[in-house]
Amino acid sequence: MKVFVIGGTGHVGSFLVPMLLNQGHEVFVGSRGKTAPREDSPLKGAQFVTCNSNSLESLQALRDYRFDVVVDFPG
């Protein structure tokens, strides 16, 4: 399944994303791109997409990805 997690670098996302990856899902993490994940991050394996959930234009730019599920944990 193709899963997009908005706010995936936050507290809850840092637990959810590794679980999804371990289950074999294709995981995309949306963040404002203020901080890059560390090399030893549990989010390693996810694809990172810069976006802002407060900006409709920013989210519309992602429509071609065709996600199966969107989970939103905005900061």
PDB file of N, CA, C, O and CB in Angstrom:
ATOM      1  N   MET A   1       0.850  -1.169   0.000  1.00  0.00           N
ATOM      2  CA  MET A   1       0.000   0.000   0.000  1.00  0.00           C
ATOM      3  C   MET A   1       0.899   1.236   0.000  1.00  0.00           C
ATOM      4  O   MET A   1       1.961   1.233   0.622  1.00  0.00           O
ATOM      5  CB  MET A   1      -0.969  -0.004   1.225  1.00  0.00           C
ATOM      6  N   LYS A   2       0.487   2.260  -0.677  1.00  0.00           N
ATOM      7  CA  LYS A   2       1.220   3.529  -0.766  1.00  0.00           C
ATOM      8  C   LYS A   2       0.626   4.501   0.261  1.00  0.00           C
ATOM      9  O   LYS A   2      -0.504   4.965   0.108  1.00  0.00           O
ATOM     10  CB  LYS A   2       1.148   4.132  -2.227  1.00  0.00           C
ATOM     11  N   VAL A   3       1.397   4.799   1.302  1.00  0.00           N
ATOM     12  CA  VAL A   3       0.901   5.594   2.430  1.00  0.00           C
ATOM     13  C   VAL A   3       1.652   6.916   2.516  1.00  0.00           C
ATOM     14  O   VAL A   3       2.881   6.946   2.459  1.00  0.00           O
ATOM     15  CB  VAL A   3       1.043   4.813   3.753  1.00  0.00           C
ATOM     16  N   PHE A   4       0.910   8.000   2.652  1.00  0.00           N
ATOM     17  CA  PHE A   4       1.487   9.335   2.810  1.00  0.00           C
ATOM     18  C   PHE A   4       1.207   9.802   4.231  1.00  0.00           C
ATOM     19  O   PHE A   4       0.048   9.917   4.629  1.00  0.00           O
ATOM     20  CB  PHE A   4       0.904  10.345   1.757  1.00  0.00           C
ATOM     21  N   VAL A   5       2.267  10.075   5.006  1.00  0.00           N
ATOM     22  CA  VAL A   5       2.122  10.510   6.394  1.00  0.00           C
ATOM     23  C   VAL A   5       2.568  11.966   6.491  1.00  0.00           C
ATOM     24  O   VAL A   5       3.755  12.271   6.381  1.00  0.00           O
ATOM     25  CB  VAL A   5       2.952   9.601   7.367  1.00  0.00           C
ATOM     26  N   ILE A   6       1.608  12.854   6.695  1.00  0.00           N
ATOM     27  CA  ILE A   6       1.910  14.268   6.877  1.00  0.00           C
ATOM     28  C   ILE A   6       2.278  14.464   8.338  1.00  0.00           C
ATOM     29  O   ILE A   6       1.511  14.090   9.225  1.00  0.00           O
ATOM     30  CB  ILE A   6       0.699  15.184   6.460  1.00  0.00           C
ATOM     31  N   GLY A   7       3.427  15.038   8.596  1.00  0.00           N
ATOM     32  CA  GLY A   7       3.900  15.188   9.966  1.00  0.00           C
ATOM     33  C   GLY A   7       4.582  13.918  10.456  1.00  0.00           C
ATOM     34  O   GLY A   7       4.641  13.666  11.660  1.00  0.00           O
ATOM     35  N   GLY A   8       5.094  13.124   9.534  1.00  0.00           N
ATOM     36  CA  GLY A   8       5.705  11.850   9.879  1.00  0.00           C
ATOM     37  C   GLY A   8       7.001  11.950  10.643  1.00  0.00           C
ATOM     38  O   GLY A   8       7.484  10.944  11.161  1.00  0.00           O
ATOM     39  N   THR A   9       7.582  13.137  10.731  1.00  0.00           N
ATOM     40  CA  THR A   9       8.823  13.305  11.488  1.00  0.00           C
ATOM     41  C   THR A   9       8.557  13.661  12.943  1.00  0.00           C
ATOM     42  O   THR A   9       9.497  13.779  13.728  1.00  0.00           O
ATOM     43  CB  THR A   9       9.688  14.376  10.848  1.00  0.00           C
ATOM     44  N   GLY A  10       7.298  13.834  13.315  1.00  0.00           N
ATOM     45  CA  GLY A  10       6.943  14.185  14.689  1.00  0.00           C
ATOM     46  C   GLY A  10       6.898  12.966  15.596  1.00  0.00           C
ATOM     47  O   GLY A  10       7.303  11.871  15.206  1.00  0.00           O
ATOM     48  N   HIS A  11       6.408  13.164  16.789  1.00  0.00           N
ATOM     49  CA  HIS A  11       6.411  12.114  17.817  1.00  0.00           C
ATOM     50  C   HIS A  11       5.642  10.864  17.368  1.00  0.00           C
ATOM     51  O   HIS A  11       6.209   9.771  17.344  1.00  0.00           O
ATOM     52  CB  HIS A  11       5.804  12.653  19.116  1.00  0.00           C
ATOM     53  N   VAL A  12       4.381  11.009  17.017  1.00  0.00           N
ATOM     54  CA  VAL A  12       3.562   9.859  16.639  1.00  0.00           C
ATOM     55  C   VAL A  12       4.055   9.274  15.322  1.00  0.00           C
ATOM     56  O   VAL A  12       4.129   8.055  15.174  1.00  0.00           O
ATOM     57  CB  VAL A  12       2.075  10.258  16.527  1.00  0.00           C
ATOM     58  N   GLY A  13       4.389  10.129  14.373  1.00  0.00           N
ATOM     59  CA  GLY A  13       4.879   9.660  13.081  1.00  0.00           C
ATOM     60  C   GLY A  13       6.156   8.860  13.187  1.00  0.00           C
ATOM     61  O   GLY A  13       6.379   7.937  12.404  1.00  0.00           O
ATOM     62  N   SER A  14       7.000   9.203  14.147  1.00  0.00           N
ATOM     63  CA  SER A  14       8.270   8.487  14.304  1.00  0.00           C
ATOM     64  C   SER A  14       8.063   7.056  14.791  1.00  0.00           C
ATOM     65  O   SER A  14       8.978   6.236  14.702  1.00  0.00           O
ATOM     66  CB  SER A  14       9.175   9.234  15.274  1.00  0.00           C
ATOM     67  N   PHE A  15       6.881   6.748  15.301  1.00  0.00           N
ATOM     68  CA  PHE A  15       6.536   5.370  15.656  1.00  0.00           C
ATOM     69  C   PHE A  15       5.755   4.692  14.527  1.00  0.00           C
ATOM     70  O   PHE A  15       5.968   3.515  14.235  1.00  0.00           O
ATOM     71  CB  PHE A  15       5.715   5.344  16.958  1.00  0.00           C
ATOM     72  N   LEU A  16       4.851   5.444  13.897  1.00  0.00           N
ATOM     73  CA  LEU A  16       3.997   4.888  12.848  1.00  0.00           C
ATOM     74  C   LEU A  16       4.780   4.537  11.585  1.00  0.00           C
ATOM     75  O   LEU A  16       4.594   3.456  11.026  1.00  0.00           O
ATOM     76  CB  LEU A  16       2.895   5.868  12.506  1.00  0.00           C
ATOM     77  N   VAL A  17       5.644   5.427  11.135  1.00  0.00           N
ATOM     78  CA  VAL A  17       6.365   5.220   9.876  1.00  0.00           C
ATOM     79  C   VAL A  17       7.198   3.934   9.908  1.00  0.00           C
ATOM     80  O   VAL A  17       7.093   3.141   8.973  1.00  0.00           O
ATOM     81  CB  VAL A  17       7.270   6.423   9.582  1.00  0.00           C
ATOM     82  N   PRO A  18       8.027   3.686  10.944  1.00  0.00           N
ATOM     83  CA  PRO A  18       8.776   2.430  10.962  1.00  0.00           C
ATOM     84  C   PRO A  18       7.874   1.184  10.980  1.00  0.00           C
ATOM     85  O   PRO A  18       8.213   0.161  10.385  1.00  0.00           O
ATOM     86  CB  PRO A  18       9.690   2.407  12.166  1.00  0.00           C
ATOM     87  N   MET A  19       6.730   1.276  11.663  1.00  0.00           N
ATOM     88  CA  MET A  19       5.795   0.152  11.673  1.00  0.00           C
ATOM     89  C   MET A  19       5.278  -0.134  10.272  1.00  0.00           C
ATOM     90  O   MET A  19       5.204  -1.289   9.852  1.00  0.00           O
ATOM     91  CB  MET A  19       4.624   0.435  12.617  1.00  0.00           C
ATOM     92  N   LEU A  20       4.922   0.920   9.555  1.00  0.00           N
ATOM     93  CA  LEU A  20       4.421   0.752   8.186  1.00  0.00           C
ATOM     94  C   LEU A  20       5.499   0.185   7.270  1.00  0.00           C
ATOM     95  O   LEU A  20       5.227  -0.688   6.446  1.00  0.00           O
ATOM     96  CB  LEU A  20       3.915   2.091   7.632  1.00  0.00           C
ATOM     97  N   LEU A  21       6.727   0.686   7.419  1.00  0.00           N
ATOM     98  CA  LEU A  21       7.837   0.188   6.609  1.00  0.00           C
ATOM     99  C   LEU A  21       8.085  -1.293   6.894  1.00  0.00           C
ATOM    100  O   LEU A  21       8.302  -2.070   5.965  1.00  0.00           O
ATOM    101  CB  LEU A  21       9.116   1.007   6.880  1.00  0.00           C
ATOM    102  N   ASN A  22       8.055  -1.690   8.164  1.00  0.00           N
ATOM    103  CA  ASN A  22       8.271  -3.092   8.536  1.00  0.00           C
ATOM    104  C   ASN A  22       7.189  -4.013   7.993  1.00  0.00           C
ATOM    105  O   ASN A  22       7.428  -5.204   7.790  1.00  0.00           O
ATOM    106  CB  ASN A  22       8.336  -3.225  10.038  1.00  0.00           C
ATOM    107  N   GLN A  23       6.004  -3.469   7.759  1.00  0.00           N
ATOM    108  CA  GLN A  23       4.901  -4.249   7.196  1.00  0.00           C
ATOM    109  C   GLN A  23       4.965  -4.297   5.669  1.00  0.00           C
ATOM    110  O   GLN A  23       4.134  -4.938   5.026  1.00  0.00           O
ATOM    111  CB  GLN A  23       3.561  -3.663   7.641  1.00  0.00           C
ATOM    112  N   GLY A  24       5.959  -3.614   5.097  1.00  0.00           N
ATOM    113  CA  GLY A  24       6.153  -3.681   3.654  1.00  0.00           C
ATOM    114  C   GLY A  24       5.451  -2.612   2.832  1.00  0.00           C
ATOM    115  O   GLY A  24       5.394  -2.703   1.606  1.00  0.00           O
ATOM    116  N   HIS A  25       4.921  -1.605   3.502  1.00  0.00           N
ATOM    117  CA  HIS A  25       4.243  -0.538   2.775  1.00  0.00           C
ATOM    118  C   HIS A  25       5.255   0.437   2.161  1.00  0.00           C
ATOM    119  O   HIS A  25       6.370   0.589   2.659  1.00  0.00           O
ATOM    120  CB  HIS A  25       3.281   0.212   3.708  1.00  0.00           C
ATOM    121  N   GLU A  26       4.852   1.077   1.097  1.00  0.00           N
ATOM    122  CA  GLU A  26       5.651   2.147   0.490  1.00  0.00           C
ATOM    123  C   GLU A  26       5.235   3.429   1.210  1.00  0.00           C
ATOM    124  O   GLU A  26       4.097   3.877   1.072  1.00  0.00           O
ATOM    125  CB  GLU A  26       5.428   2.248  -1.100  1.00  0.00           C
ATOM    126  N   VAL A  27       6.148   4.015   1.972  1.00  0.00           N
ATOM    127  CA  VAL A  27       5.797   5.128   2.850  1.00  0.00           C
ATOM    128  C   VAL A  27       6.458   6.420   2.378  1.00  0.00           C
ATOM    129  O   VAL A  27       7.656   6.465   2.101  1.00  0.00           O
ATOM    130  CB  VAL A  27       6.208   4.819   4.297  1.00  0.00           C
ATOM    131  N   PHE A  28       5.644   7.461   2.297  1.00  0.00           N
ATOM    132  CA  PHE A  28       6.099   8.802   1.977  1.00  0.00           C
ATOM    133  C   PHE A  28       5.846   9.668   3.200  1.00  0.00           C
ATOM    134  O   PHE A  28       4.764   9.621   3.786  1.00  0.00           O
ATOM    135  CB  PHE A  28       5.376   9.373   0.708  1.00  0.00           C
ATOM    136  N   VAL A  29       6.826  10.448   3.582  1.00  0.00           N
ATOM    137  CA  VAL A  29       6.700  11.336   4.731  1.00  0.00           C
ATOM    138  C   VAL A  29       6.681  12.767   4.224  1.00  0.00           C
ATOM    139  O   VAL A  29       7.615  13.212   3.557  1.00  0.00           O
ATOM    140  CB  VAL A  29       7.860  11.118   5.753  1.00  0.00           C
ATOM    141  N   GLY A  30       5.621  13.480   4.539  1.00  0.00           N
ATOM    142  CA  GLY A  30       5.511  14.885   4.172  1.00  0.00           C
ATOM    143  C   GLY A  30       5.924  15.757   5.334  1.00  0.00           C
ATOM    144  O   GLY A  30       5.426  15.606   6.450  1.00  0.00           O
ATOM    145  N   SER A  31       6.835  16.668   5.064  1.00  0.00           N
ATOM    146  CA  SER A  31       7.244  17.605   6.112  1.00  0.00           C
ATOM    147  C   SER A  31       7.600  18.932   5.452  1.00  0.00           C
ATOM    148  O   SER A  31       7.728  19.032   4.232  1.00  0.00           O
ATOM    149  CB  SER A  31       8.454  17.045   6.942  1.00  0.00           C
ATOM    150  N   ARG A  32       7.752  19.931   6.285  1.00  0.00           N
ATOM    151  CA  ARG A  32       8.106  21.256   5.755  1.00  0.00           C
ATOM    152  C   ARG A  32       9.574  21.333   5.375  1.00  0.00           C
ATOM    153  O   ARG A  32      10.025  22.346   4.840  1.00  0.00           O
ATOM    154  CB  ARG A  32       7.783  22.341   6.776  1.00  0.00           C
ATOM    155  N   GLY A  33      10.319  20.276   5.646  1.00  0.00           N
ATOM    156  CA  GLY A  33      11.717  20.212   5.238  1.00  0.00           C
ATOM    157  C   GLY A  33      12.653  21.046   6.079  1.00  0.00           C
ATOM    158  O   GLY A  33      13.746  21.397   5.633  1.00  0.00           O
ATOM    159  N   LYS A  34      12.238  21.371   7.294  1.00  0.00           N
ATOM    160  CA  LYS A  34      13.080  22.204   8.152  1.00  0.00           C
ATOM    161  C   LYS A  34      14.281  21.443   8.685  1.00  0.00           C
ATOM    162  O   LYS A  34      15.345  22.024   8.904  1.00  0.00           O
ATOM    163  CB  LYS A  34      12.269  22.749   9.309  1.00  0.00           C
ATOM    164  N   THR A  35      14.112  20.142   8.893  1.00  0.00           N
ATOM    165  CA  THR A  35      15.227  19.326   9.377  1.00  0.00           C
ATOM    166  C   THR A  35      15.286  18.043   8.559  1.00  0.00           C
ATOM    167  O   THR A  35      14.256  17.440   8.258  1.00  0.00           O
ATOM    168  CB  THR A  35      15.077  19.008  10.899  1.00  0.00           C
ATOM    169  N   ALA A  36      16.474  17.641   8.211  1.00  0.00           N
ATOM    170  CA  ALA A  36      16.662  16.388   7.482  1.00  0.00           C
ATOM    171  C   ALA A  36      16.787  15.248   8.486  1.00  0.00           C
ATOM    172  O   ALA A  36      17.370  15.434   9.554  1.00  0.00           O
ATOM    173  CB  ALA A  36      17.918  16.455   6.557  1.00  0.00           C
ATOM    174  N   PRO A  37      16.256  14.082   8.165  1.00  0.00           N
ATOM    175  CA  PRO A  37      16.396  12.957   9.095  1.00  0.00           C
ATOM    176  C   PRO A  37      17.853  12.505   9.174  1.00  0.00           C
ATOM    177  O   PRO A  37      18.586  12.549   8.186  1.00  0.00           O
ATOM    178  CB  PRO A  37      15.494  11.779   8.662  1.00  0.00           C
ATOM    179  N   ARG A  38      18.255  12.071  10.360  1.00  0.00           N
ATOM    180  CA  ARG A  38      19.620  11.586  10.553  1.00  0.00           C
ATOM    181  C   ARG A  38      19.803  10.255   9.826  1.00  0.00           C
ATOM    182  O   ARG A  38      18.834   9.568   9.500  1.00  0.00           O
ATOM    183  CB  ARG A  38      19.941  11.431  12.064  1.00  0.00           C
ATOM    184  N   GLU A  39      21.047   9.913   9.585  1.00  0.00           N
ATOM    185  CA  GLU A  39      21.361   8.670   8.878  1.00  0.00           C
ATOM    186  C   GLU A  39      20.854   7.433   9.637  1.00  0.00           C
ATOM    187  O   GLU A  39      20.452   6.446   9.021  1.00  0.00           O
ATOM    188  CB  GLU A  39      22.874   8.562   8.660  1.00  0.00           C
ATOM    189  N   ASP A  40      20.874   7.492  10.975  1.00  0.00           N
ATOM    190  CA  ASP A  40      20.421   6.359  11.783  1.00  0.00           C
ATOM    191  C   ASP A  40      18.942   6.474  12.178  1.00  0.00           C
ATOM    192  O   ASP A  40      18.489   5.786  13.093  1.00  0.00           O
ATOM    193  CB  ASP A  40      21.278   6.245  13.034  1.00  0.00           C
ATOM    194  N   SER A  41      18.209   7.324  11.505  1.00  0.00           N
ATOM    195  CA  SER A  41      16.806   7.569  11.812  1.00  0.00           C
ATOM    196  C   SER A  41      15.951   6.321  11.601  1.00  0.00           C
ATOM    197  O   SER A  41      16.180   5.570  10.653  1.00  0.00           O
ATOM    198  CB  SER A  41      16.277   8.709  10.958  1.00  0.00           C
ATOM    199  N   PRO A  42      14.965   6.091  12.479  1.00  0.00           N
ATOM    200  CA  PRO A  42      14.043   4.973  12.268  1.00  0.00           C
ATOM    201  C   PRO A  42      13.149   5.198  11.049  1.00  0.00           C
ATOM    202  O   PRO A  42      12.428   4.294  10.627  1.00  0.00           O
ATOM    203  CB  PRO A  42      13.181   4.760  13.510  1.00  0.00           C
ATOM    204  N   LEU A  43      13.197   6.397  10.492  1.00  0.00           N
ATOM    205  CA  LEU A  43      12.396   6.721   9.304  1.00  0.00           C
ATOM    206  C   LEU A  43      13.126   6.345   8.017  1.00  0.00           C
ATOM    207  O   LEU A  43      12.598   6.526   6.920  1.00  0.00           O
ATOM    208  CB  LEU A  43      12.049   8.214   9.288  1.00  0.00           C
ATOM    209  N   LYS A  44      14.335   5.823   8.159  1.00  0.00           N
ATOM    210  CA  LYS A  44      15.110   5.452   6.983  1.00  0.00           C
ATOM    211  C   LYS A  44      14.339   4.401   6.186  1.00  0.00           C
ATOM    212  O   LYS A  44      13.835   3.427   6.746  1.00  0.00           O
ATOM    213  CB  LYS A  44      16.514   4.921   7.389  1.00  0.00           C
ATOM    214  N   GLY A  45      14.258   4.603   4.918  1.00  0.00           N
ATOM    215  CA  GLY A  45      13.483   3.712   4.057  1.00  0.00           C
ATOM    216  C   GLY A  45      12.237   4.389   3.536  1.00  0.00           C
ATOM    217  O   GLY A  45      11.666   3.965   2.532  1.00  0.00           O
ATOM    218  N   ALA A  46      11.812   5.446   4.218  1.00  0.00           N
ATOM    219  CA  ALA A  46      10.676   6.229   3.731  1.00  0.00           C
ATOM    220  C   ALA A  46      11.184   7.254   2.722  1.00  0.00           C
ATOM    221  O   ALA A  46      12.348   7.654   2.749  1.00  0.00           O
ATOM    222  CB  ALA A  46       9.926   6.931   4.909  1.00  0.00           C
ATOM    223  N   GLN A  47      10.303   7.659   1.850  1.00  0.00           N
ATOM    224  CA  GLN A  47      10.627   8.714   0.891  1.00  0.00           C
ATOM    225  C   GLN A  47      10.097  10.028   1.451  1.00  0.00           C
ATOM    226  O   GLN A  47       8.968  10.092   1.937  1.00  0.00           O
ATOM    227  CB  GLN A  47      10.021   8.411  -0.530  1.00  0.00           C
ATOM    228  N   PHE A  48      10.911  11.069   1.382  1.00  0.00           N
ATOM    229  CA  PHE A  48      10.524  12.346   1.958  1.00  0.00           C
ATOM    230  C   PHE A  48      10.047  13.311   0.879  1.00  0.00           C
ATOM    231  O   PHE A  48      10.656  13.439  -0.184  1.00  0.00           O
ATOM    232  CB  PHE A  48      11.689  12.954   2.733  1.00  0.00           C
ATOM    233  N   VAL A  49       8.939  13.985   1.184  1.00  0.00           N
ATOM    234  CA  VAL A  49       8.334  14.945   0.273  1.00  0.00           C
ATOM    235  C   VAL A  49       8.164  16.248   1.035  1.00  0.00           C
ATOM    236  O   VAL A  49       7.575  16.263   2.116  1.00  0.00           O
ATOM    237  CB  VAL A  49       6.965  14.426  -0.292  1.00  0.00           C
ATOM    238  N   THR A  50       8.671  17.337   0.484  1.00  0.00           N
ATOM    239  CA  THR A  50       8.499  18.632   1.127  1.00  0.00           C
ATOM    240  C   THR A  50       7.120  19.181   0.786  1.00  0.00           C
ATOM    241  O   THR A  50       6.767  19.324  -0.384  1.00  0.00           O
ATOM    242  CB  THR A  50       9.609  19.623   0.691  1.00  0.00           C
ATOM    243  N   CYS A  51       6.348  19.484   1.822  1.00  0.00           N
ATOM    244  CA  CYS A  51       5.016  20.064   1.627  1.00  0.00           C
ATOM    245  C   CYS A  51       4.603  20.766   2.913  1.00  0.00           C
ATOM    246  O   CYS A  51       5.234  20.614   3.958  1.00  0.00           O
ATOM    247  CB  CYS A  51       3.968  18.970   1.225  1.00  0.00           C
ATOM    248  N   ASN A  52       3.543  21.525   2.808  1.00  0.00           N
ATOM    249  CA  ASN A  52       2.991  22.228   3.957  1.00  0.00           C
ATOM    250  C   ASN A  52       1.497  21.949   3.971  1.00  0.00           C
ATOM    251  O   ASN A  52       0.788  22.362   3.054  1.00  0.00           O
ATOM    252  CB  ASN A  52       3.292  23.773   3.901  1.00  0.00           C
ATOM    253  N   SER A  53       1.010  21.263   4.981  1.00  0.00           N
ATOM    254  CA  SER A  53      -0.409  20.893   5.028  1.00  0.00           C
ATOM    255  C   SER A  53      -1.327  22.099   5.184  1.00  0.00           C
ATOM    256  O   SER A  53      -2.542  21.967   5.031  1.00  0.00           O
ATOM    257  CB  SER A  53      -0.651  19.928   6.164  1.00  0.00           C
ATOM    258  N   ASN A  54      -0.777  23.257   5.480  1.00  0.00           N
ATOM    259  CA  ASN A  54      -1.585  24.483   5.553  1.00  0.00           C
ATOM    260  C   ASN A  54      -1.734  25.150   4.198  1.00  0.00           C
ATOM    261  O   ASN A  54      -2.422  26.163   4.075  1.00  0.00           O
ATOM    262  CB  ASN A  54      -0.966  25.462   6.535  1.00  0.00           C
ATOM    263  N   SER A  55      -1.096  24.593   3.185  1.00  0.00           N
ATOM    264  CA  SER A  55      -1.124  25.180   1.850  1.00  0.00           C
ATOM    265  C   SER A  55      -1.778  24.215   0.866  1.00  0.00           C
ATOM    266  O   SER A  55      -1.204  23.177   0.537  1.00  0.00           O
ATOM    267  CB  SER A  55       0.301  25.543   1.383  1.00  0.00           C
ATOM    268  N   LEU A  56      -2.965  24.552   0.402  1.00  0.00           N
ATOM    269  CA  LEU A  56      -3.667  23.712  -0.559  1.00  0.00           C
ATOM    270  C   LEU A  56      -2.832  23.536  -1.833  1.00  0.00           C
ATOM    271  O   LEU A  56      -2.801  22.451  -2.413  1.00  0.00           O
ATOM    272  CB  LEU A  56      -5.043  24.319  -0.897  1.00  0.00           C
ATOM    273  N   GLU A  57      -2.171  24.586  -2.256  1.00  0.00           N
ATOM    274  CA  GLU A  57      -1.321  24.510  -3.444  1.00  0.00           C
ATOM    275  C   GLU A  57      -0.198  23.492  -3.256  1.00  0.00           C
ATOM    276  O   GLU A  57       0.117  22.732  -4.173  1.00  0.00           O
ATOM    277  CB  GLU A  57      -0.732  25.889  -3.766  1.00  0.00           C
ATOM    278  N   SER A  58       0.397  23.478  -2.082  1.00  0.00           N
ATOM    279  CA  SER A  58       1.470  22.544  -1.769  1.00  0.00           C
ATOM    280  C   SER A  58       0.972  21.101  -1.839  1.00  0.00           C
ATOM    281  O   SER A  58       1.671  20.228  -2.353  1.00  0.00           O
ATOM    282  CB  SER A  58       2.048  22.841  -0.380  1.00  0.00           C
ATOM    283  N   LEU A  59      -0.227  20.849  -1.327  1.00  0.00           N
ATOM    284  CA  LEU A  59      -0.784  19.498  -1.334  1.00  0.00           C
ATOM    285  C   LEU A  59      -1.254  19.088  -2.727  1.00  0.00           C
ATOM    286  O   LEU A  59      -1.134  17.921  -3.100  1.00  0.00           O
ATOM    287  CB  LEU A  59      -1.941  19.401  -0.348  1.00  0.00           C
ATOM    288  N   GLN A  60      -1.783  20.027  -3.493  1.00  0.00           N
ATOM    289  CA  GLN A  60      -2.239  19.712  -4.845  1.00  0.00           C
ATOM    290  C   GLN A  60      -1.081  19.282  -5.740  1.00  0.00           C
ATOM    291  O   GLN A  60      -1.282  18.529  -6.693  1.00  0.00           O
ATOM    292  CB  GLN A  60      -2.949  20.915  -5.455  1.00  0.00           C
ATOM    293  N   ALA A  61       0.118  19.751  -5.445  1.00  0.00           N
ATOM    294  CA  ALA A  61       1.290  19.366  -6.230  1.00  0.00           C
ATOM    295  C   ALA A  61       1.599  17.872  -6.066  1.00  0.00           C
ATOM    296  O   ALA A  61       2.363  17.312  -6.853  1.00  0.00           O
ATOM    297  CB  ALA A  61       2.509  20.208  -5.814  1.00  0.00           C
ATOM    298  N   LEU A  62       1.018  17.227  -5.059  1.00  0.00           N
ATOM    299  CA  LEU A  62       1.269  15.810  -4.790  1.00  0.00           C
ATOM    300  C   LEU A  62       0.218  14.888  -5.403  1.00  0.00           C
ATOM    301  O   LEU A  62       0.304  13.673  -5.230  1.00  0.00           O
ATOM    302  CB  LEU A  62       1.329  15.578  -3.304  1.00  0.00           C
ATOM    303  N   ARG A  63      -0.754  15.420  -6.102  1.00  0.00           N
ATOM    304  CA  ARG A  63      -1.876  14.605  -6.570  1.00  0.00           C
ATOM    305  C   ARG A  63      -1.468  13.485  -7.531  1.00  0.00           C
ATOM    306  O   ARG A  63      -2.172  12.480  -7.628  1.00  0.00           O
ATOM    307  CB  ARG A  63      -2.885  15.487  -7.244  1.00  0.00           C
ATOM    308  N   ASP A  64      -0.365  13.635  -8.230  1.00  0.00           N
ATOM    309  CA  ASP A  64       0.076  12.601  -9.169  1.00  0.00           C
ATOM    310  C   ASP A  64       0.676  11.377  -8.486  1.00  0.00           C
ATOM    311  O   ASP A  64       0.892  10.354  -9.136  1.00  0.00           O
ATOM    312  CB  ASP A  64       1.083  13.178 -10.119  1.00  0.00           C
ATOM    313  N   TYR A  65       0.947  11.468  -7.184  1.00  0.00           N
ATOM    314  CA  TYR A  65       1.502  10.323  -6.458  1.00  0.00           C
ATOM    315  C   TYR A  65       0.476   9.204  -6.274  1.00  0.00           C
ATOM    316  O   TYR A  65       0.846   8.034  -6.175  1.00  0.00           O
ATOM    317  CB  TYR A  65       2.022  10.772  -5.098  1.00  0.00           C
ATOM    318  N   ARG A  66      -0.779   9.550  -6.228  1.00  0.00           N
ATOM    319  CA  ARG A  66      -1.866   8.575  -6.082  1.00  0.00           C
ATOM    320  C   ARG A  66      -1.686   7.664  -4.860  1.00  0.00           C
ATOM    321  O   ARG A  66      -1.505   6.453  -4.986  1.00  0.00           O
ATOM    322  CB  ARG A  66      -1.965   7.725  -7.338  1.00  0.00           C
ATOM    323  N   PHE A  67      -1.741   8.282  -3.685  1.00  0.00           N
ATOM    324  CA  PHE A  67      -1.608   7.536  -2.433  1.00  0.00           C
ATOM    325  C   PHE A  67      -2.867   6.722  -2.161  1.00  0.00           C
ATOM    326  O   PHE A  67      -3.971   7.131  -2.521  1.00  0.00           O
ATOM    327  CB  PHE A  67      -1.326   8.492  -1.259  1.00  0.00           C
ATOM    328  N   ASP A  68      -2.693   5.565  -1.520  1.00  0.00           N
ATOM    329  CA  ASP A  68      -3.843   4.750  -1.096  1.00  0.00           C
ATOM    330  C   ASP A  68      -4.415   5.266   0.219  1.00  0.00           C
ATOM    331  O   ASP A  68      -5.624   5.223   0.446  1.00  0.00           O
ATOM    332  CB  ASP A  68      -3.437   3.269  -0.949  1.00  0.00           C
ATOM    333  N   VAL A  69      -3.513   5.761   1.092  1.00  0.00           N
ATOM    334  CA  VAL A  69      -3.909   6.246   2.412  1.00  0.00           C
ATOM    335  C   VAL A  69      -3.141   7.522   2.724  1.00  0.00           C
ATOM    336  O   VAL A  69      -1.956   7.637   2.408  1.00  0.00           O
ATOM    337  CB  VAL A  69      -3.654   5.169   3.506  1.00  0.00           C
ATOM    338  N   VAL A  70      -3.824   8.483   3.346  1.00  0.00           N
ATOM    339  CA  VAL A  70      -3.172   9.703   3.829  1.00  0.00           C
ATOM    340  C   VAL A  70      -3.446   9.809   5.318  1.00  0.00           C
ATOM    341  O   VAL A  70      -4.597   9.774   5.753  1.00  0.00           O
ATOM    342  CB  VAL A  70      -3.683  10.981   3.063  1.00  0.00           C
ATOM    343  N   VAL A  71      -2.367   9.939   6.105  1.00  0.00           N
ATOM    344  CA  VAL A  71      -2.475  10.107   7.552  1.00  0.00           C
ATOM    345  C   VAL A  71      -1.896  11.482   7.869  1.00  0.00           C
ATOM    346  O   VAL A  71      -0.796  11.811   7.425  1.00  0.00           O
ATOM    347  CB  VAL A  71      -1.720   8.951   8.345  1.00  0.00           C
ATOM    348  N   ASP A  72      -2.628  12.281   8.631  1.00  0.00           N
ATOM    349  CA  ASP A  72      -2.215  13.665   8.880  1.00  0.00           C
ATOM    350  C   ASP A  72      -1.967  13.908  10.361  1.00  0.00           C
ATOM    351  O   ASP A  72      -2.883  13.835  11.180  1.00  0.00           O
ATOM    352  CB  ASP A  72      -3.275  14.640   8.362  1.00  0.00           C
ATOM    353  N   PHE A  73      -0.695  14.202  10.695  1.00  0.00           N
ATOM    354  CA  PHE A  73      -0.310  14.582  12.055  1.00  0.00           C
ATOM    355  C   PHE A  73       0.363  15.945  12.000  1.00  0.00           C
ATOM    356  O   PHE A  73       1.567  16.033  12.241  1.00  0.00           O
ATOM    357  CB  PHE A  73       0.637  13.515  12.700  1.00  0.00           C
ATOM    358  N   PRO A  74      -0.376  17.019  11.688  1.00  0.00           N
ATOM    359  CA  PRO A  74       0.295  18.323  11.561  1.00  0.00           C
ATOM    360  C   PRO A  74       0.809  18.820  12.907  1.00  0.00           C
ATOM    361  O   PRO A  74       0.254  18.512  13.961  1.00  0.00           O
ATOM    362  CB  PRO A  74      -0.662  19.358  10.958  1.00  0.00           C
ATOM    363  N   GLY A  75       1.884  19.597  12.838  1.00  0.00           N
ATOM    364  CA  GLY A  75       2.495  20.134  14.054  1.00  0.00           C
ATOM    365  C   GLY A  75       1.826  21.362  14.551  1.00  0.00           C
ATOM    366  O   GLY A  75       2.238  21.921  15.568  1.00  0.00           O
TER     367      GLY A  75
END
